[in-house]
Amino acid sequence: MDYQNYLKQLLILTIDKGASDLHLSINHPPIFRINRRLIPLVKEKPLTPEDTKNLAFCLMKEEQRIMLMKEKDIDFSYDFEGKGRFRVNVFFQSGAISVAMRLVASRVKSIDELNLPLQVYRFCNALHGFVIVAGPSGHGKSTTLAAMINEINKSRACHIITIEDPIEYVFQDEKAVINQRELNYDTLSFARALKSTFREDPDVIMVGEMRDPETISTAITAAETGHLVFATLHTNSAAQTVHRIVDSFIGEQQNQIRTQLSGSLLGIISQRLIPSIDGEAVPACEILFNTPAISNLIRENKIYEIPLVIETSSDVGMVSLNRSLSELVRKRKISMENAVNFSPNARELKKLAM
């Protein structure tokens, strides 16, 4: 088999079919994810271990192949002849290589184009503080971050540093100067890159993912010292996001991190991508702003009360996930069935949507 040509055909199909992902695994034909559904390319033969290895190696440089064999998995970005950019993860399973490729839009969509709430602009207009975009994997966190960074890029002259694994969206400097650093190529770790930003004169810092206490602590410190910091976490709600941050630390460190977070946090966007009636996907967003009431709850370790404050603080722009879902149902953008599937409280959702 001409693996290079076969890979090229698969990537062209991924783009032409509007697929979000391409999966290459042994004993299966190539599989696309289209509108959140997995669709196998049934006319193709199942892939062998030799097939997946050779297809993966077509994507990789020699140093990436060496890292894969050593670490057993690797993330990187792949530019396909200028036609599309992919975020790639190559990993071992049952002794064989598998590949997961996500197509990244060539153009950064705006906040309005993504149908994100207008409250998101408030985070972009801030000059310092800590903003977290939360949600499960594959629910648009990176796309939302990119839209906010590009909004700042278009609106004010500042220095933006991003730390990513891998770089997904490539920004074009407008009013801002943007430096994008990729893990393993431009820096050895998120924490190390974050620490070095203190000597690089940034106004805005974007951390692709907070994976360890050192990265979380440094990000919060950066926000405390006058920077606007954006980051993501794989959590399911604003309250769970605060819990995850605090629980990343032990003993007395938790009290310190609660105090720091209560003062530096600007807000949290917790989002889901919901299948829409027209076959696309629309975001439902829980929005938290760090008001004095929220700050006190964080400091006093009463995080369990945060959902109630969000629910009763619509006057300052906060939105619960159920309220966001019910609004999408009322506007006939999503079905009640899909709303219920993503709701934390189906009974309350049905009352709000009436």
N, C-alpha and C positions, 0 to 999 in steps of 0.2 A: 504493500500500500504506500502511496505517496502521502505521508502524514502531513506534510506542510500544506499541500493543496487541499487535503480533506479538512484540515483545521480551518483553512480559509473559507471553504464552502459553509462550514458550520457557523462561523462568525457572521458571514453575510446573511445566512438564514435567521440567526438570532436578531440581527438588526431589522431585516425585512419583515419578520413576523411580529415585531414589537414586543419581543420577549424581554423580561427583566433579568432572567438568569439562564445559564446553560450549565448542565451537569453532565460530567463524564465519569461513569463508574463501571466497574467490571460486571459482566453478566446482564447489562442493560444497554439498549441503544442510547444514543445521545438524547437527553431529556431537556425540554424547554420549560420555563415557568412563564405562563402568559396569564395576566389578570389573576395572579396568585394561585393558578392551577398548574400542576405538573402534567406536561403533555409529551409523551415519548415520540420519537421519530420512528414510527413503527416499521417503515420500509427499510430501515437500516438494520444490519446484524448487531447482536449484542457485542459489546467491546470486551476484548481479552485484556489480561494484565499487560501484555506487550503493547497493545493499542493505547491504553491510557498512559502508560509510561512514555511512549514516543510522542503522543499528542502533548503531554505536559512539558516534555523537554523542548518541543518546538516553541513553546512560550517563554522559555527561561534562558537566561545567560548562564555561562559556566559557573560563576560564583553563586548563583541562585541554586543551581543543581547541587553543588557541594553543600550548601546550607540545608537544603531539603534532606539530603541523605544523613546529615548530622542531627538535625533538629526534628525530623519526621513530619514537619509541616512548615509552610511558608506563605506569607501574604506579599503580594506585589501588585503593581498596576501594569497594564499592557495596552499600548496604543496600537490599534489595528489599522495601519496604513492611512491614518488620518480619517478613517470612516467611523470609528467608534473607539471609546476608551473603556476598558474593563478593569474591575477590581477582581483579582484572582486569588484564590486560596487553593494550594495543592497540598494534599495530605495523604497519609497512609491509612488504609483500613484492611484488616485481614491480610496484611503483608503486601497488598497491592496499592497502586497509586490511584487516587481519585482527584477530580478537578471540579471546583465550583467557580463559575465566572459570573459576575454581575455587571451588566451594561450600565455605564454611567453616562448620563446625558452630556452631550458635547457642549451645551450651553447651560449656564447657571440660570435657572428659572427664578423669577422674582417672587416676593412674598405673596403678591396678589395672584400671580399665575398658579401658585401652589394651593390657593384657596385657604391660606392660613389666616387666623384671626388678626384683626387690626392691632390688637394688643401687642403683637410681636414687634411692631415698629417701636414701641416704647423701650424695648431692650436695646434696639439698634441705636437709639438716640442717647443712651446713657454714656457717660464718660469713664466710669469705673464701677467695679462690682463683679459679682459672680453669677453667670447665667448657665443653667443646666438644661439640656434637651434630653428627655428620658423617653423610654419606650422599648418594646421588644425588638429583637433583631429583625431587620427587613421592613421596618415601619417608617422609614423616611427621615431618621434623625440626621444623617449626614447631609441630606438634601436641604433640610430646614436650616442647618448650620450654614451651609453654603449660601443660601438665600440671604441670611442675615449678614454674613461677612460681605457679600457683594453689595448689599444695601449701604453698608458703611463705606465701602470702596467708592461707591458712586456719589456719596453725600458729603464726605469731609476728608481733608488732607491729614493723614495720620500714617503711622507705621504699624502694619499688621504682620504678625508672625503666626504661622500655622504649624502644628506638629501632628503628623498623620501617619497612619499605618494601614494601607499605603495612601499616597496622594490620590484622591479621586477626582475632584474638580480642579482644573487648572484655571486660576484667576488671571485676568488681564488687568494690569494696573490702570486705574482711572484717576481719581483724585488721591487715592492712597498708594503707598509703596507696600507691596506684599512679598514677603519671603516665605516660601513653603518648604518645610523640612520633612523628609521621609525617614521613618524608622529603619535602621540597619544600613542606610545609604548616606544620610546626612547627619545622623545622630545614633547613639547606641541605645538610648532609652528615652521614654517620655519624661521621666523625672530629671534626667541629666539635661535634656533639651530645655525643659522648663526653667531649671536653675540658671542655665546660661542666658535665658532671655533677660535676666536682670542686668546683664552687661551689654544688651543689644538695643536698648532704648525703644522698646515697643510701646504703643498706645493700646493695642488690642492683641490678645493672644487667644488662639483657638487650639484646644487640645482634643484630638480626635477621639480619645477614649481614656478614661481614668481607670487604670487596672490595679493600682496598688496604693497603700497608705501614703507612701512618699510622694507620688504624683498628686494625690488629692490634697495633701497638706501644702505642697508647693503651689498648687493652683489657687488655693484659698489665700495663701500669703501674698501671691501676686495681685489678687483682687483687693486685699487689704492695703496694699502699698500704692494704690492709685491706677491700676490697670483695669481694663475691661476684659474679663476672661470668659470665654465660652467653652463648654465641655459637654460630653455625653456620658450617660450611664444606662446600662441595660436594666431598667427597673420599670415597674408597672403603674406607678402613681407618684404624685409629688411627695406624699407622706413616706412612701417606701424609699424614695430617693434620699430623703433626709436620714431615714433609718440606716440605709446602706452606707452612707458616708460616715455616720457616727460609729456604726458597728465595725467599720474597717480598722478601728483603733481599739486599744485595750486599756483597762484600768483608768487611771487619772487622765490619760490622754483624751478620753471621751469628753470629759468636762471641758477641757481646753478647746477641742475641735467644735463643740456645741457653741461655746462663746464666740469663737472666731466666725463660724458659719452664720450665727444669728446677726452678726454685724456686717458681714461682707456679701451675703446672698442678696441678689437683686430679684431673682425669681426662677421658676421652673416651668418648662413646657413639657407636659407628658402627653405623647401623641400616639394615635393608632391610625393606620390606613384602613379604611372601611370600603369594601366593594360597593360601588355605586350602582344605581338603577341603570345607568347607561353603559355599564360594563367597564368603567374606569375604576379609580380609587380616589377617595377624598379623605382628608385628615379630620379626625375628631381630636380636639385638644383640651386637656385640663390645663388651666393657667393659674399659677400661684404667683402673687407678688409679695415681697417681704415687707409687710406692714408691721407696725409696732406689736400688734396682737400675734402675728406669726413669729416674729423675732422672740417674743417672750416664751411662746410654746417651745421653740427650739432650745432656748437657753435653760428652761426649766424641765426639759425632757418630757414634755407632754405632747409628743409628736402625734399620738393617737387622736388628738383633738383637731389636727390640721384639716381633715376633710370637712368637718362642720364649719370651720371658719371660711373655707373656700366657698362652700354652698351658700353662706349668708353674707358674702362680701362682693356680690355682683356690682354694687355701686362703685367699687374701686377697680373694677375690671377683671376680677377673678371669675373663673368659669370651672364648674365641675365637669367631669367627663360625661356624666349623665345629661347635664344641661346641653353640652355640645352635641351629643348624639340626638337628643330630642329635637334640637333645632334643625339638624340635618334631615330628620324624619319629616318634620313639618314643612320643610322646603322641598320635599319629595326628591331629595338627592340620594337617600339610602332607604332601604326597606326596614320596616319595624323588626323583621326577623333578623337581619344583619345587625341592627342596633342592639337587640337583645343579646346576640352572641358575644358582643364586646362590652356589654354593660356590667359594672360591678354590683348593680342592684336593679334587676329587671322590673320589679314591682314599682319602684320609684320612677324608673324611666317611663313606664307606660302612663303614669299619672302626669308627668311633665309633658309628654307628647300629645296629650288629649287636647 
